[in-house]
Amino acid sequence: MSESIRGWKKPQGRWHIQRCLPIGAAVTPPPRRRWQQIWHGLQQSFRLMVGVHDYQTYLKHMREKHPLQTPMDERTFHRYCLDARFPSQAGKLGKCPC
């Protein structure tokens, strides 16, 4: 391994940094292809069928519709959804926020 490090040579010719981002900068992900959108939708549908709610969708909804409210953390969100689906109090019919 040390041989490969010693053997490294700087590229010849003209070269420069194409793009420099600050550390920790939010990089927008590339747009999804059509099949990726379909796959993501199927995953979300199957999760909702078995009762696992999508926290990222909840965060997106809170950012768009309720920007002044602070969203629940992930653990509290899942606990709230479980309590809404399976109420622990007798006679209480709940509705999930999702």
C-alpha positions as CSV (number, residue, x, y, z in Angstrom):
1,M,0.0,0.0,0.0
2,S,2.8,2.4,0.8
3,E,4.2,1.7,-2.6
4,S,1.1,2.9,-4.3
5,I,1.1,6.1,-2.2
6,R,4.7,6.8,-3.1
7,G,4.1,6.1,-6.7
8,W,1.3,8.7,-7.0
9,K,2.1,11.6,-9.3
10,K,0.2,14.9,-9.7
11,P,-1.8,14.9,-12.9
12,Q,-0.1,16.7,-15.7
13,G,-1.8,19.5,-17.6
14,R,-4.3,22.1,-16.7
15,W,-6.7,21.1,-13.9
16,H,-8.8,23.0,-11.3
17,I,-11.5,22.5,-8.7
18,Q,-14.9,22.2,-10.4
19,R,-17.0,23.0,-7.4
20,C,-16.4,23.5,-3.8
21,L,-19.0,23.2,-1.1
22,P,-18.7,24.2,2.5
23,I,-18.6,21.4,5.0
24,G,-22.1,20.6,6.2
25,A,-23.8,22.4,3.4
26,A,-27.2,21.0,2.4
27,V,-26.8,19.4,-1.0
28,T,-30.1,19.0,-2.9
29,P,-30.5,15.4,-4.1
30,P,-30.8,14.8,-7.8
31,P,-34.4,14.5,-9.1
32,R,-35.8,11.1,-9.0
33,R,-36.4,9.1,-12.1
34,R,-39.9,7.8,-12.8
35,W,-39.2,4.3,-11.6
36,Q,-37.7,5.7,-8.4
37,Q,-40.9,7.7,-7.8
38,I,-43.0,4.6,-8.3
39,W,-40.8,2.5,-6.0
40,H,-40.9,5.2,-3.3
41,G,-44.7,5.3,-3.6
42,L,-45.0,1.6,-3.3
43,Q,-42.7,1.5,-0.2
44,Q,-44.8,4.2,1.4
45,S,-48.0,2.4,0.6
46,F,-46.8,-0.9,2.1
47,R,-45.6,0.9,5.2
48,L,-48.9,2.6,5.7
49,M,-50.7,-0.8,5.2
50,V,-48.9,-2.3,8.1
51,G,-49.1,0.8,10.2
52,V,-45.6,2.3,9.9
53,H,-46.0,6.0,9.2
54,D,-43.5,8.1,7.2
55,Y,-41.8,10.6,9.4
56,Q,-40.2,12.4,6.4
57,T,-43.6,13.1,4.9
58,Y,-44.7,14.4,8.2
59,L,-41.7,16.8,8.4
60,K,-42.3,18.0,4.8
61,H,-46.0,18.6,5.6
62,M,-45.0,20.6,8.8
63,R,-42.5,22.7,6.8
64,E,-45.0,23.5,4.1
65,K,-48.3,23.9,6.0
66,H,-47.2,24.8,9.6
67,P,-43.9,26.6,9.4
68,L,-44.2,28.3,12.8
69,Q,-44.9,25.1,14.7
70,T,-42.0,22.9,15.8
71,P,-42.5,19.3,14.6
72,M,-42.4,16.3,16.9
73,D,-39.3,14.3,17.1
74,E,-39.3,10.9,15.4
75,R,-39.9,8.9,18.6
76,T,-42.7,11.1,19.8
77,F,-44.3,11.0,16.3
78,H,-44.4,7.2,16.2
79,R,-45.7,7.0,19.7
80,Y,-48.4,9.5,18.9
81,C,-49.4,7.5,15.8
82,L,-49.5,4.2,17.7
83,D,-51.7,5.8,20.4
84,A,-54.0,7.2,17.7
85,R,-54.3,3.8,16.0
86,F,-54.5,1.7,19.1
87,P,-56.0,3.9,21.9
88,S,-55.1,2.8,25.4
89,Q,-58.2,4.5,26.9
90,A,-61.4,2.5,26.7
91,G,-64.0,3.9,24.3
92,K,-61.6,6.4,22.7
93,L,-61.6,6.5,18.9
94,G,-58.5,8.2,17.6
95,K,-57.4,9.6,14.4
96,C,-53.8,9.5,13.2
97,P,-52.2,12.9,12.2
98,C,-50.8,11.3,9.0
